[in-house]
Amino acid sequence: MFMASMAFFVPVVFLPRWFQVVGGASATQSGYQILALLGGLILSAIGSGQLVARTGRYRLLALGAPIVLAIGLFLLSNLRADTPLPLLWSWMFVTGVGVGPIFSIFTLVVQGAVPPRQIGTATSSLTLFQQIGGSVGLAAAGTVFGARLLEEVPRQLAASSLPHEIVGALPASGAVLTQLSGVGNLGQAILASVPAAARAELQPFVPEIVGAIYRAFSLATASTFVFGIAAALVAVVTIALLRETPVRVPPADAEEPTSLIDRRALVQAEPGK
């Protein structure tokens, strides 16, 4: 659960940021954009939970889920500034399908592996590792993102058709990287950061500058998913080493009346009572 949370929380945090910076979406719209990820998670969590509850077996699902998660993150690692939204949504859905069984299966496994009086403690411990894993994963992924962004912005500017004077001046001034910390009209923000006398000269090159920054931001975002792939694969290896203990599944005819009225009805229905 620790490793899976490290892998899952990365797209949950960095994809909305990408939608806001590169896609120009608002905070609310960026939340709507990740519904494909959450939809895959919900569907797979419900289906896998029902399957394990009915069969008592979980090993194949537990092994397959992080593999699907790694595949989804690999697809997301191909994110670029011009990636079509329907294609991105399909990648997000695959990622969500891989996450759902992990959250539902291991909750059932932990609860079924301890005495009833320890279910609360065991479940809270599982949630604790989930939250810690997400926090550690975001910290590490944020470091990867920042380092890659510092590398890619000068590289993408140099690869564009901008004059060498502008390419050399923008990274040195720090204006470009500073404006990436916010959202909004990046072109206007870049113009506002330079002296008024130089704005007219810089104006024709603003679209090319913004495009280079968006390409760098997309590559930096995609690099965080590579970190998530590694975490998901570690989860696969860890699960492969676990010994499967079948989940306790009550028999279908073991249902007993729970209320006093139900018990009285059962007694009256029995012959000789």
ChimeraX commands (.cxc) that place a marker at each C-alpha (Angstrom):
marker #1 position 0.00,0.00,0.00 radius 0.5
marker #1 position 2.91,2.34,0.74 radius 0.5
marker #1 position 4.47,1.84,-2.71 radius 0.5
marker #1 position 1.15,1.93,-4.55 radius 0.5
marker #1 position 0.25,5.22,-2.90 radius 0.5
marker #1 position 3.62,6.65,-3.94 radius 0.5
marker #1 position 2.73,5.79,-7.53 radius 0.5
marker #1 position -0.92,6.88,-7.45 radius 0.5
marker #1 position -0.75,10.28,-5.77 radius 0.5
marker #1 position 1.69,11.59,-8.39 radius 0.5
marker #1 position -0.86,11.82,-11.26 radius 0.5
marker #1 position -3.56,13.01,-8.88 radius 0.5
marker #1 position -1.47,16.08,-8.00 radius 0.5
marker #1 position 0.60,16.77,-11.13 radius 0.5
marker #1 position -2.05,16.22,-13.81 radius 0.5
marker #1 position -4.38,19.00,-12.56 radius 0.5
marker #1 position -1.33,21.28,-12.44 radius 0.5
marker #1 position -0.58,20.42,-16.06 radius 0.5
marker #1 position -4.17,21.12,-17.07 radius 0.5
marker #1 position -3.98,24.56,-15.43 radius 0.5
marker #1 position -0.57,25.63,-16.72 radius 0.5
marker #1 position -0.48,24.09,-20.19 radius 0.5
marker #1 position -4.18,23.64,-20.89 radius 0.5
marker #1 position -5.26,26.96,-19.40 radius 0.5
marker #1 position -7.98,25.33,-17.30 radius 0.5
marker #1 position -9.29,26.75,-14.06 radius 0.5
marker #1 position -8.89,24.92,-10.77 radius 0.5
marker #1 position -12.44,23.57,-11.05 radius 0.5
marker #1 position -11.99,22.50,-14.67 radius 0.5
marker #1 position -8.73,20.72,-13.87 radius 0.5
marker #1 position -10.61,18.71,-11.25 radius 0.5
marker #1 position -13.16,17.65,-13.86 radius 0.5
marker #1 position -10.37,16.59,-16.20 radius 0.5
marker #1 position -9.18,13.81,-13.88 radius 0.5
marker #1 position -12.63,12.23,-13.62 radius 0.5
marker #1 position -11.44,9.55,-16.07 radius 0.5
marker #1 position -8.79,8.53,-13.55 radius 0.5
marker #1 position -11.26,8.44,-10.68 radius 0.5
marker #1 position -13.85,6.63,-12.81 radius 0.5
marker #1 position -11.44,3.79,-13.55 radius 0.5
marker #1 position -10.52,3.63,-9.86 radius 0.5
marker #1 position -14.13,3.43,-8.68 radius 0.5
marker #1 position -15.18,0.78,-11.19 radius 0.5
marker #1 position -12.19,-1.48,-10.58 radius 0.5
marker #1 position -12.38,-1.05,-6.80 radius 0.5
marker #1 position -16.01,-2.11,-6.69 radius 0.5
marker #1 position -15.54,-5.03,-9.06 radius 0.5
marker #1 position -12.39,-6.40,-7.41 radius 0.5
marker #1 position -13.83,-5.99,-3.92 radius 0.5
marker #1 position -16.90,-7.99,-4.86 radius 0.5
marker #1 position -14.79,-10.68,-6.52 radius 0.5
marker #1 position -12.51,-11.14,-3.52 radius 0.5
marker #1 position -15.42,-11.08,-1.09 radius 0.5
marker #1 position -17.13,-13.87,-3.02 radius 0.5
marker #1 position -14.14,-16.09,-3.78 radius 0.5
marker #1 position -11.75,-15.36,-0.93 radius 0.5
marker #1 position -8.84,-15.26,-3.41 radius 0.5
marker #1 position -6.88,-12.14,-4.18 radius 0.5
marker #1 position -3.32,-13.01,-5.26 radius 0.5
marker #1 position -3.84,-12.71,-9.03 radius 0.5
marker #1 position -5.75,-9.47,-8.68 radius 0.5
marker #1 position -3.16,-8.10,-6.27 radius 0.5
marker #1 position -0.37,-8.92,-8.72 radius 0.5
marker #1 position -2.22,-7.66,-11.76 radius 0.5
marker #1 position -3.34,-4.32,-10.32 radius 0.5
marker #1 position 0.11,-2.70,-9.87 radius 0.5
marker #1 position 1.15,-4.05,-13.28 radius 0.5
marker #1 position -1.82,-2.26,-14.86 radius 0.5
marker #1 position -0.94,0.80,-12.78 radius 0.5
marker #1 position 2.63,0.71,-14.13 radius 0.5
marker #1 position 1.28,0.41,-17.69 radius 0.5
marker #1 position -1.00,3.40,-17.16 radius 0.5
marker #1 position 1.85,5.48,-15.74 radius 0.5
marker #1 position 4.05,4.45,-18.66 radius 0.5
marker #1 position 1.40,5.75,-21.02 radius 0.5
marker #1 position 1.19,8.99,-19.04 radius 0.5
marker #1 position 4.97,9.35,-19.26 radius 0.5
marker #1 position 4.40,10.09,-22.98 radius 0.5
marker #1 position 2.59,13.30,-22.04 radius 0.5
marker #1 position 3.44,16.25,-24.26 radius 0.5
marker #1 position 2.09,19.76,-24.64 radius 0.5
marker #1 position 0.05,18.75,-27.72 radius 0.5
marker #1 position -1.30,15.43,-26.40 radius 0.5
marker #1 position -4.99,15.13,-27.39 radius 0.5
marker #1 position -7.32,15.15,-24.41 radius 0.5
marker #1 position -9.27,11.98,-25.37 radius 0.5
marker #1 position -5.99,10.06,-25.56 radius 0.5
marker #1 position -4.88,11.47,-22.21 radius 0.5
marker #1 position -8.22,10.53,-20.65 radius 0.5
marker #1 position -7.82,6.93,-21.86 radius 0.5
marker #1 position -4.34,6.79,-20.26 radius 0.5
marker #1 position -5.79,8.12,-17.03 radius 0.5
marker #1 position -8.58,5.54,-17.08 radius 0.5
marker #1 position -6.08,2.68,-17.41 radius 0.5
marker #1 position -4.12,4.12,-14.48 radius 0.5
marker #1 position -7.27,4.29,-12.37 radius 0.5
marker #1 position -8.17,0.70,-13.21 radius 0.5
marker #1 position -4.80,-0.35,-11.81 radius 0.5
marker #1 position -5.24,1.60,-8.59 radius 0.5
marker #1 position -8.77,0.55,-7.63 radius 0.5
marker #1 position -8.08,-3.11,-6.76 radius 0.5
marker #1 position -5.12,-2.15,-4.58 radius 0.5
marker #1 position -7.19,0.06,-2.32 radius 0.5
marker #1 position -10.08,-2.39,-2.02 radius 0.5
marker #1 position -8.24,-5.72,-1.93 radius 0.5
marker #1 position -5.68,-4.96,0.73 radius 0.5
marker #1 position -8.31,-3.50,3.02 radius 0.5
marker #1 position -10.18,-6.81,2.85 radius 0.5
marker #1 position -6.96,-8.79,3.26 radius 0.5
marker #1 position -5.86,-6.88,6.34 radius 0.5
marker #1 position -9.28,-7.01,7.95 radius 0.5
marker #1 position -9.54,-10.73,7.29 radius 0.5
marker #1 position -6.08,-11.50,8.67 radius 0.5
marker #1 position -6.63,-10.17,12.19 radius 0.5
marker #1 position -9.08,-10.99,15.00 radius 0.5
marker #1 position -12.26,-8.90,15.00 radius 0.5
marker #1 position -11.11,-6.84,17.99 radius 0.5
marker #1 position -8.04,-5.69,16.01 radius 0.5
marker #1 position -9.82,-4.73,12.78 radius 0.5
marker #1 position -9.91,-1.05,13.66 radius 0.5
marker #1 position -6.22,-0.94,14.51 radius 0.5
marker #1 position -5.22,-2.88,11.40 radius 0.5
marker #1 position -7.33,-0.73,9.07 radius 0.5
marker #1 position -6.02,2.51,10.55 radius 0.5
marker #1 position -2.45,1.23,10.19 radius 0.5
marker #1 position -3.09,0.49,6.52 radius 0.5
marker #1 position -4.48,3.99,6.02 radius 0.5
marker #1 position -1.44,5.44,7.80 radius 0.5
marker #1 position 0.96,3.73,5.38 radius 0.5
marker #1 position -1.20,4.88,2.49 radius 0.5
marker #1 position -0.96,8.52,3.58 radius 0.5
marker #1 position 2.75,8.32,4.34 radius 0.5
marker #1 position 3.42,6.69,0.98 radius 0.5
marker #1 position 1.54,9.46,-0.80 radius 0.5
marker #1 position 3.44,12.17,1.08 radius 0.5
marker #1 position 6.84,10.60,0.43 radius 0.5
marker #1 position 5.98,9.98,-3.21 radius 0.5
marker #1 position 4.89,13.57,-3.79 radius 0.5
marker #1 position 8.04,14.91,-2.15 radius 0.5
marker #1 position 10.27,12.72,-4.31 radius 0.5
marker #1 position 8.27,13.38,-7.48 radius 0.5
marker #1 position 8.36,17.12,-6.79 radius 0.5
marker #1 position 12.15,16.97,-6.63 radius 0.5
marker #1 position 12.24,15.09,-9.94 radius 0.5
marker #1 position 9.86,17.62,-11.49 radius 0.5
marker #1 position 11.86,20.65,-10.38 radius 0.5
marker #1 position 15.19,19.24,-11.54 radius 0.5
marker #1 position 13.82,18.23,-14.93 radius 0.5
marker #1 position 12.12,21.59,-15.42 radius 0.5
marker #1 position 15.37,23.46,-14.77 radius 0.5
marker #1 position 17.02,21.32,-17.45 radius 0.5
marker #1 position 14.28,21.46,-20.04 radius 0.5
marker #1 position 13.43,25.17,-20.11 radius 0.5
marker #1 position 16.83,26.28,-21.49 radius 0.5
marker #1 position 16.95,23.22,-23.73 radius 0.5
marker #1 position 13.53,23.86,-25.28 radius 0.5
marker #1 position 14.27,27.56,-25.69 radius 0.5
marker #1 position 17.53,26.73,-27.47 radius 0.5
marker #1 position 15.75,24.25,-29.74 radius 0.5
marker #1 position 13.21,26.87,-30.83 radius 0.5
marker #1 position 13.60,29.49,-33.54 radius 0.5
marker #1 position 14.24,32.28,-31.04 radius 0.5
marker #1 position 17.27,34.56,-31.50 radius 0.5
marker #1 position 20.27,33.57,-29.42 radius 0.5
marker #1 position 20.16,36.86,-27.54 radius 0.5
marker #1 position 16.69,36.15,-26.19 radius 0.5
marker #1 position 17.50,32.51,-25.46 radius 0.5
marker #1 position 20.48,33.58,-23.39 radius 0.5
marker #1 position 18.67,36.37,-21.56 radius 0.5
marker #1 position 15.48,34.60,-20.47 radius 0.5
marker #1 position 16.94,31.83,-18.28 radius 0.5
marker #1 position 19.53,34.20,-16.83 radius 0.5
marker #1 position 16.89,36.67,-15.67 radius 0.5
marker #1 position 14.91,33.95,-13.93 radius 0.5
marker #1 position 11.65,35.49,-15.14 radius 0.5
marker #1 position 10.55,32.42,-17.06 radius 0.5
marker #1 position 10.98,29.96,-14.22 radius 0.5
marker #1 position 9.39,32.34,-11.72 radius 0.5
marker #1 position 6.23,32.69,-13.80 radius 0.5
marker #1 position 5.84,28.92,-13.96 radius 0.5
marker #1 position 4.90,28.90,-10.27 radius 0.5
marker #1 position 1.55,30.49,-11.12 radius 0.5
marker #1 position -1.25,30.07,-13.61 radius 0.5
marker #1 position -2.88,32.48,-16.02 radius 0.5
marker #1 position -1.66,34.22,-19.15 radius 0.5
marker #1 position 2.01,33.29,-19.23 radius 0.5
marker #1 position 2.77,35.52,-22.22 radius 0.5
marker #1 position 1.49,38.62,-20.47 radius 0.5
marker #1 position 3.37,37.67,-17.33 radius 0.5
marker #1 position 6.63,37.36,-19.27 radius 0.5
marker #1 position 6.12,40.75,-20.89 radius 0.5
marker #1 position 5.35,42.32,-17.53 radius 0.5
marker #1 position 8.61,40.97,-16.09 radius 0.5
marker #1 position 10.86,42.77,-18.59 radius 0.5
marker #1 position 11.58,46.51,-18.80 radius 0.5
marker #1 position 9.00,48.56,-20.67 radius 0.5
marker #1 position 11.52,49.60,-23.31 radius 0.5
marker #1 position 12.16,45.97,-24.28 radius 0.5
marker #1 position 8.55,44.81,-24.46 radius 0.5
marker #1 position 7.96,45.91,-28.04 radius 0.5
marker #1 position 11.04,44.02,-29.18 radius 0.5
marker #1 position 10.09,40.90,-27.22 radius 0.5
marker #1 position 6.38,40.88,-28.19 radius 0.5
marker #1 position 6.74,38.97,-31.52 radius 0.5
marker #1 position 8.65,36.15,-29.81 radius 0.5
marker #1 position 6.26,35.61,-26.88 radius 0.5
marker #1 position 4.24,32.78,-28.52 radius 0.5
marker #1 position 7.42,30.84,-29.26 radius 0.5
marker #1 position 8.69,31.41,-25.72 radius 0.5
marker #1 position 5.41,30.23,-24.21 radius 0.5
marker #1 position 5.38,27.14,-26.45 radius 0.5
marker #1 position 8.91,26.22,-25.36 radius 0.5
marker #1 position 7.96,26.62,-21.71 radius 0.5
marker #1 position 4.86,24.47,-22.15 radius 0.5
marker #1 position 6.94,21.76,-23.81 radius 0.5
marker #1 position 9.41,21.87,-20.93 radius 0.5
marker #1 position 6.62,21.77,-18.36 radius 0.5
marker #1 position 5.03,18.76,-20.06 radius 0.5
marker #1 position 8.31,16.85,-20.16 radius 0.5
marker #1 position 8.94,17.62,-16.50 radius 0.5
marker #1 position 5.44,16.42,-15.61 radius 0.5
marker #1 position 5.94,13.23,-17.63 radius 0.5
marker #1 position 9.17,12.50,-15.74 radius 0.5
marker #1 position 7.26,12.28,-12.46 radius 0.5
marker #1 position 5.27,9.34,-13.85 radius 0.5
marker #1 position 8.51,7.45,-14.49 radius 0.5
marker #1 position 9.12,7.66,-10.75 radius 0.5
marker #1 position 5.63,6.22,-10.19 radius 0.5
marker #1 position 6.39,3.31,-12.54 radius 0.5
marker #1 position 9.36,2.35,-10.38 radius 0.5
marker #1 position 7.22,2.46,-7.23 radius 0.5
marker #1 position 4.52,0.31,-8.86 radius 0.5
marker #1 position 7.06,-2.31,-9.94 radius 0.5
marker #1 position 8.46,-2.48,-6.40 radius 0.5
marker #1 position 4.90,-3.12,-5.23 radius 0.5
marker #1 position 4.64,-6.01,-7.73 radius 0.5
marker #1 position 7.81,-7.62,-6.37 radius 0.5
marker #1 position 6.62,-7.17,-2.78 radius 0.5
marker #1 position 3.23,-8.73,-3.51 radius 0.5
marker #1 position 4.88,-11.67,-5.27 radius 0.5
marker #1 position 6.73,-12.46,-2.05 radius 0.5
marker #1 position 3.60,-12.50,0.08 radius 0.5
marker #1 position 1.95,-15.75,1.05 radius 0.5
marker #1 position -1.74,-15.77,0.19 radius 0.5
marker #1 position -4.07,-16.38,3.09 radius 0.5
marker #1 position -7.61,-16.86,1.78 radius 0.5
marker #1 position -10.01,-14.22,2.99 radius 0.5
marker #1 position -12.66,-15.59,5.30 radius 0.5
marker #1 position -15.87,-15.72,3.28 radius 0.5
marker #1 position -19.11,-16.63,5.07 radius 0.5
marker #1 position -21.19,-19.36,3.39 radius 0.5
marker #1 position -24.21,-18.25,1.46 radius 0.5
marker #1 position -26.63,-20.04,3.82 radius 0.5
marker #1 position -24.99,-18.74,6.99 radius 0.5
marker #1 position -27.10,-15.63,7.21 radius 0.5
marker #1 position -28.90,-15.38,10.51 radius 0.5
marker #1 position -31.77,-13.11,11.52 radius 0.5
marker #1 position -30.40,-10.07,13.20 radius 0.5
marker #1 position -33.50,-8.48,14.72 radius 0.5
marker #1 position -35.83,-9.74,17.43 radius 0.5
marker #1 position -38.75,-9.68,14.99 radius 0.5
marker #1 position -36.84,-11.87,12.51 radius 0.5
marker #1 position -35.98,-14.36,15.24 radius 0.5
marker #1 position -39.61,-14.60,16.42 radius 0.5
marker #1 position -40.75,-15.17,12.81 radius 0.5
marker #1 position -38.20,-17.95,12.41 radius 0.5
marker #1 position -39.29,-19.65,15.65 radius 0.5
marker #1 position -42.97,-19.50,14.67 radius 0.5
marker #1 position -42.19,-20.98,11.27 radius 0.5
marker #1 position -40.38,-24.01,12.72 radius 0.5
marker #1 position -42.67,-27.05,13.32 radius 0.5
marker #1 position -43.36,-27.96,16.91 radius 0.5
marker #1 position -42.41,-24.50,18.23 radius 0.5
marker link #1:1,2 radius 0.2
marker link #1:2,3 radius 0.2
marker link #1:3,4 radius 0.2
marker link #1:4,5 radius 0.2
marker link #1:5,6 radius 0.2
marker link #1:6,7 radius 0.2
marker link #1:7,8 radius 0.2
marker link #1:8,9 radius 0.2
marker link #1:9,10 radius 0.2
marker link #1:10,11 radius 0.2
marker link #1:11,12 radius 0.2
marker link #1:12,13 radius 0.2
marker link #1:13,14 radius 0.2
marker link #1:14,15 radius 0.2
marker link #1:15,16 radius 0.2
marker link #1:16,17 radius 0.2
marker link #1:17,18 radius 0.2
marker link #1:18,19 radius 0.2
marker link #1:19,20 radius 0.2
marker link #1:20,21 radius 0.2
marker link #1:21,22 radius 0.2
marker link #1:22,23 radius 0.2
marker link #1:23,24 radius 0.2
marker link #1:24,25 radius 0.2
marker link #1:25,26 radius 0.2
marker link #1:26,27 radius 0.2
marker link #1:27,28 radius 0.2
marker link #1:28,29 radius 0.2
marker link #1:29,30 radius 0.2
marker link #1:30,31 radius 0.2
marker link #1:31,32 radius 0.2
marker link #1:32,33 radius 0.2
marker link #1:33,34 radius 0.2
marker link #1:34,35 radius 0.2
marker link #1:35,36 radius 0.2
marker link #1:36,37 radius 0.2
marker link #1:37,38 radius 0.2
marker link #1:38,39 radius 0.2
marker link #1:39,40 radius 0.2
marker link #1:40,41 radius 0.2
marker link #1:41,42 radius 0.2
marker link #1:42,43 radius 0.2
marker link #1:43,44 radius 0.2
marker link #1:44,45 radius 0.2
marker link #1:45,46 radius 0.2
marker link #1:46,47 radius 0.2
marker link #1:47,48 radius 0.2
marker link #1:48,49 radius 0.2
marker link #1:49,50 radius 0.2
marker link #1:50,51 radius 0.2
marker link #1:51,52 radius 0.2
marker link #1:52,53 radius 0.2
marker link #1:53,54 radius 0.2
marker link #1:54,55 radius 0.2
marker link #1:55,56 radius 0.2
marker link #1:56,57 radius 0.2
marker link #1:57,58 radius 0.2
marker link #1:58,59 radius 0.2
marker link #1:59,60 radius 0.2
marker link #1:60,61 radius 0.2
marker link #1:61,62 radius 0.2
marker link #1:62,63 radius 0.2
marker link #1:63,64 radius 0.2
marker link #1:64,65 radius 0.2
marker link #1:65,66 radius 0.2
marker link #1:66,67 radius 0.2
marker link #1:67,68 radius 0.2
marker link #1:68,69 radius 0.2
marker link #1:69,70 radius 0.2
marker link #1:70,71 radius 0.2
marker link #1:71,72 radius 0.2
marker link #1:72,73 radius 0.2
marker link #1:73,74 radius 0.2
marker link #1:74,75 radius 0.2
marker link #1:75,76 radius 0.2
marker link #1:76,77 radius 0.2
marker link #1:77,78 radius 0.2
marker link #1:78,79 radius 0.2
marker link #1:79,80 radius 0.2
marker link #1:80,81 radius 0.2
marker link #1:81,82 radius 0.2
marker link #1:82,83 radius 0.2
marker link #1:83,84 radius 0.2
marker link #1:84,85 radius 0.2
marker link #1:85,86 radius 0.2
marker link #1:86,87 radius 0.2
marker link #1:87,88 radius 0.2
marker link #1:88,89 radius 0.2
marker link #1:89,90 radius 0.2
marker link #1:90,91 radius 0.2
marker link #1:91,92 radius 0.2
marker link #1:92,93 radius 0.2
marker link #1:93,94 radius 0.2
marker link #1:94,95 radius 0.2
marker link #1:95,96 radius 0.2
marker link #1:96,97 radius 0.2
marker link #1:97,98 radius 0.2
marker link #1:98,99 radius 0.2
marker link #1:99,100 radius 0.2
marker link #1:100,101 radius 0.2
marker link #1:101,102 radius 0.2
marker link #1:102,103 radius 0.2
marker link #1:103,104 radius 0.2
marker link #1:104,105 radius 0.2
marker link #1:105,106 radius 0.2
marker link #1:106,107 radius 0.2
marker link #1:107,108 radius 0.2
marker link #1:108,109 radius 0.2
marker link #1:109,110 radius 0.2
marker link #1:110,111 radius 0.2
marker link #1:111,112 radius 0.2
marker link #1:112,113 radius 0.2
marker link #1:113,114 radius 0.2
marker link #1:114,115 radius 0.2
marker link #1:115,116 radius 0.2
marker link #1:116,117 radius 0.2
marker link #1:117,118 radius 0.2
marker link #1:118,119 radius 0.2
marker link #1:119,120 radius 0.2
marker link #1:120,121 radius 0.2
marker link #1:121,122 radius 0.2
marker link #1:122,123 radius 0.2
marker link #1:123,124 radius 0.2
marker link #1:124,125 radius 0.2
marker link #1:125,126 radius 0.2
marker link #1:126,127 radius 0.2
marker link #1:127,128 radius 0.2
marker link #1:128,129 radius 0.2
marker link #1:129,130 radius 0.2
marker link #1:130,131 radius 0.2
marker link #1:131,132 radius 0.2
marker link #1:132,133 radius 0.2
marker link #1:133,134 radius 0.2
marker link #1:134,135 radius 0.2
marker link #1:135,136 radius 0.2
marker link #1:136,137 radius 0.2
marker link #1:137,138 radius 0.2
marker link #1:138,139 radius 0.2
marker link #1:139,140 radius 0.2
marker link #1:140,141 radius 0.2
marker link #1:141,142 radius 0.2
marker link #1:142,143 radius 0.2
marker link #1:143,144 radius 0.2
marker link #1:144,145 radius 0.2
marker link #1:145,146 radius 0.2
marker link #1:146,147 radius 0.2
marker link #1:147,148 radius 0.2
marker link #1:148,149 radius 0.2
marker link #1:149,150 radius 0.2
marker link #1:150,151 radius 0.2
marker link #1:151,152 radius 0.2
marker link #1:152,153 radius 0.2
marker link #1:153,154 radius 0.2
marker link #1:154,155 radius 0.2
marker link #1:155,156 radius 0.2
marker link #1:156,157 radius 0.2
marker link #1:157,158 radius 0.2
marker link #1:158,159 radius 0.2
marker link #1:159,160 radius 0.2
marker link #1:160,161 radius 0.2
marker link #1:161,162 radius 0.2
marker link #1:162,163 radius 0.2
marker link #1:163,164 radius 0.2
marker link #1:164,165 radius 0.2
marker link #1:165,166 radius 0.2
marker link #1:166,167 radius 0.2
marker link #1:167,168 radius 0.2
marker link #1:168,169 radius 0.2
marker link #1:169,170 radius 0.2
marker link #1:170,171 radius 0.2
marker link #1:171,172 radius 0.2
marker link #1:172,173 radius 0.2
marker link #1:173,174 radius 0.2
marker link #1:174,175 radius 0.2
marker link #1:175,176 radius 0.2
marker link #1:176,177 radius 0.2
marker link #1:177,178 radius 0.2
marker link #1:178,179 radius 0.2
marker link #1:179,180 radius 0.2
marker link #1:180,181 radius 0.2
marker link #1:181,182 radius 0.2
marker link #1:182,183 radius 0.2
marker link #1:183,184 radius 0.2
marker link #1:184,185 radius 0.2
marker link #1:185,186 radius 0.2
marker link #1:186,187 radius 0.2
marker link #1:187,188 radius 0.2
marker link #1:188,189 radius 0.2
marker link #1:189,190 radius 0.2
marker link #1:190,191 radius 0.2
marker link #1:191,192 radius 0.2
marker link #1:192,193 radius 0.2
marker link #1:193,194 radius 0.2
marker link #1:194,195 radius 0.2
marker link #1:195,196 radius 0.2
marker link #1:196,197 radius 0.2
marker link #1:197,198 radius 0.2
marker link #1:198,199 radius 0.2
marker link #1:199,200 radius 0.2
marker link #1:200,201 radius 0.2
marker link #1:201,202 radius 0.2
marker link #1:202,203 radius 0.2
marker link #1:203,204 radius 0.2
marker link #1:204,205 radius 0.2
marker link #1:205,206 radius 0.2
marker link #1:206,207 radius 0.2
marker link #1:207,208 radius 0.2
marker link #1:208,209 radius 0.2
marker link #1:209,210 radius 0.2
marker link #1:210,211 radius 0.2
marker link #1:211,212 radius 0.2
marker link #1:212,213 radius 0.2
marker link #1:213,214 radius 0.2
marker link #1:214,215 radius 0.2
marker link #1:215,216 radius 0.2
marker link #1:216,217 radius 0.2
marker link #1:217,218 radius 0.2
marker link #1:218,219 radius 0.2
marker link #1:219,220 radius 0.2
marker link #1:220,221 radius 0.2
marker link #1:221,222 radius 0.2
marker link #1:222,223 radius 0.2
marker link #1:223,224 radius 0.2
marker link #1:224,225 radius 0.2
marker link #1:225,226 radius 0.2
marker link #1:226,227 radius 0.2
marker link #1:227,228 radius 0.2
marker link #1:228,229 radius 0.2
marker link #1:229,230 radius 0.2
marker link #1:230,231 radius 0.2
marker link #1:231,232 radius 0.2
marker link #1:232,233 radius 0.2
marker link #1:233,234 radius 0.2
marker link #1:234,235 radius 0.2
marker link #1:235,236 radius 0.2
marker link #1:236,237 radius 0.2
marker link #1:237,238 radius 0.2
marker link #1:238,239 radius 0.2
marker link #1:239,240 radius 0.2
marker link #1:240,241 radius 0.2
marker link #1:241,242 radius 0.2
marker link #1:242,243 radius 0.2
marker link #1:243,244 radius 0.2
marker link #1:244,245 radius 0.2
marker link #1:245,246 radius 0.2
marker link #1:246,247 radius 0.2
marker link #1:247,248 radius 0.2
marker link #1:248,249 radius 0.2
marker link #1:249,250 radius 0.2
marker link #1:250,251 radius 0.2
marker link #1:251,252 radius 0.2
marker link #1:252,253 radius 0.2
marker link #1:253,254 radius 0.2
marker link #1:254,255 radius 0.2
marker link #1:255,256 radius 0.2
marker link #1:256,257 radius 0.2
marker link #1:257,258 radius 0.2
marker link #1:258,259 radius 0.2
marker link #1:259,260 radius 0.2
marker link #1:260,261 radius 0.2
marker link #1:261,262 radius 0.2
marker link #1:262,263 radius 0.2
marker link #1:263,264 radius 0.2
marker link #1:264,265 radius 0.2
marker link #1:265,266 radius 0.2
marker link #1:266,267 radius 0.2
marker link #1:267,268 radius 0.2
marker link #1:268,269 radius 0.2
marker link #1:269,270 radius 0.2
marker link #1:270,271 radius 0.2
marker link #1:271,272 radius 0.2
marker link #1:272,273 radius 0.2
view
